[in-house]
């Protein structure tokens, strides 16, 4: 299915009725928007257990894999993610969206204690609650 849509002067996008019906979207439905090259991809969020984290870590081989393994063992079901180097061979960040129904503050706490994790930002469901390690732990 492909339909044309326009963005209004306030940056709002009205999804055509056929697409909303097909996806079961209604007023107040949430979408995760990701960029794939020059394309914007919209993914509906159907579950309130969906969490978005930004994890800042050391940019070393295997770091992201270790964090992904930890999340998997913690029953964090990754829906989508995007990683990027901030400073080559020094810092990277990973935006990860996933389903998690456990104790979120405990998960964030455990992530922060990992030696290669420098910062964890909880982007949802608690809007923009930021948690940062103490400066002395980053040295």
VOGU-3710 file (C-alpha; in Angstrom, 3 decimals, decimal comma):
1> xxxxxxxxxx> 0,000/0,000/0,000  1,301/3,420/-0,906  -0,491/6,739/-0,422  0,536/10,373/-0,619  0,545/12,610/2,483  1,493/16,233/3,202  3,207/17,958/6,090  1,446/21,124/7,283  3,039/24,416/8,351  3,425/23,147/11,942
11> xxxxxxxxxx> 5,290/20,007/10,841  2,333/17,672/11,378  1,807/14,701/9,097  -1,717/13,450/8,453  -1,673/9,738/7,674  -4,239/8,746/5,047  -7,326/6,946/6,376  -6,550/3,703/4,520  -3,124/3,420/6,149  -4,527/4,258/9,601
21> xxxxxxxxxx> -7,208/1,577/9,211  -4,772/-1,051/7,943  -2,417/-0,449/10,880  -5,203/-0,044/13,448  -4,083/3,486/14,337  -6,348/6,016/16,025  -5,966/9,434/17,651  -3,215/9,244/20,280  -1,472/6,209/18,716  2,310/6,368/19,007
31> xxxxxxxxxx> 4,808/5,799/16,208  8,563/5,278/16,230  10,152/7,174/13,342  13,547/6,062/12,088  15,704/7,203/9,202  16,978/4,702/6,663  19,135/6,671/4,302  16,862/9,404/2,944  13,673/7,528/3,908  11,607/7,989/7,060
41> xxxxxxxxxx> 10,120/4,735/8,331  7,148/4,849/10,714  6,568/1,895/13,038  3,463/1,791/15,252  3,980/1,214/18,971  1,219/-1,093/20,127  2,401/-1,842/23,624  2,900/0,375/26,675  5,880/-1,794/27,684  7,943/-0,275/24,859
51> xxxxxxxxxx> 11,009/1,558/26,168  13,531/3,766/24,375  17,070/4,080/25,722  20,160/5,940/24,592  23,305/4,221/25,802  26,627/6,078/25,554  29,564/3,676/25,635  33,190/3,266/24,793  33,781/2,775/21,062  35,679/-0,507/21,177
61> xxxxxxxxxx> 35,155/-3,749/19,297  32,502/-5,942/20,920  31,096/-3,311/23,302  27,697/-3,057/21,636  27,463/-6,855/21,400  28,124/-7,206/25,145  25,396/-4,683/25,977  22,975/-6,347/23,540  23,686/-9,717/25,167  23,035/-8,225/28,619
71> xxxxxxxxxx> 19,718/-6,720/27,436  18,712/-10,050/25,915  19,498/-11,946/29,126  17,481/-9,303/31,006  14,473/-10,081/28,780  14,631/-6,740/26,971  13,166/-7,571/23,545  14,855/-5,277/21,009  12,449/-3,935/18,392  14,830/-1,580/16,607
81> xxxxxxxxxx> 18,139/0,157/17,192  20,681/2,527/15,698  24,292/2,991/16,713  26,905/5,568/15,783  30,433/6,615/16,703  30,649/9,973/18,442  34,438/10,028/18,428  36,220/7,205/16,620  37,790/4,667/18,998  36,575/6,675/22,014
91> xxxxxxxxxx> 32,798/7,134/22,339  29,716/5,717/20,646  26,000/5,804/21,342  23,250/3,315/20,777  19,572/4,203/20,556  17,568/1,097/21,300  13,800/0,594/21,363  12,433/-2,545/22,918  9,737/-4,195/24,952  10,498/-4,511/28,640
101> xxxxxxxxxx> 8,053/-5,224/31,431  10,529/-5,570/34,311  11,859/-3,001/36,781  13,175/-0,293/34,469  15,146/1,601/37,128  16,939/-1,623/38,051  17,788/-2,315/34,402  19,173/1,221/33,939  21,157/0,865/37,180  22,730/-2,397/36,014
111> xxxxxxxxxx> 23,578/-0,887/32,631  25,266/2,073/34,310  27,445/-0,301/36,356  28,859/-1,951/33,228  32,481/-0,803/32,862  32,146/0,305/29,228  28,816/2,174/29,664  29,342/5,903/30,219  25,750/7,174/30,285  22,182/5,900/29,998
121> xxxxxxxxxx> 19,331/8,174/28,983  15,805/6,878/29,424  13,888/8,457/26,551  10,572/6,739/27,321  8,188/5,991/28,911  9,232/8,633/31,473  9,641/11,332/28,807  13,247/12,577/29,136  14,443/11,341/32,524  18,244/11,364/32,270
131> xxxxxxxxx> 20,554/9,303/34,431  24,279/9,952/34,387  27,188/8,227/36,072  29,237/10,270/38,486  32,213/11,952/36,832  34,645/9,990/38,988  33,313/6,715/37,593  34,049/7,826/34,001  37,800/8,232/34,579
//
